[in-house]
Amino acid sequence: MKRYELIPHDGRKSFYGKAIVEVAQDGTETLYSYNTPIIKRLVSGELVKLWSGWSATTGRHIAAFCGLNKAEYMSL
């Protein structure tokens, strides 16, 4: 399993280690925000919501990971 720090796409320099992506052996990627699993991207590209909440900071992590806004994320 590999891990990497997510890079912001909104002009910020870093998420300072608060947003981590784990890549499983099968290629599945899971976003962790503050050590909580948030959303998973399967090899097929399908997104699976793992956390039912939303916060401004985690929302920025989600947007950087898969481009979803709050309404799109909540509808998963």
Buried (B, 14 or more C-beta within 10 A) or exposed (E): EEEEEBEBEEEEEEBEEBBBBBBEEEEBBBBBBEEEEBBBBEEEEEBEBBBEEEEEEBBBBBBBBBEBEEEEBEEE
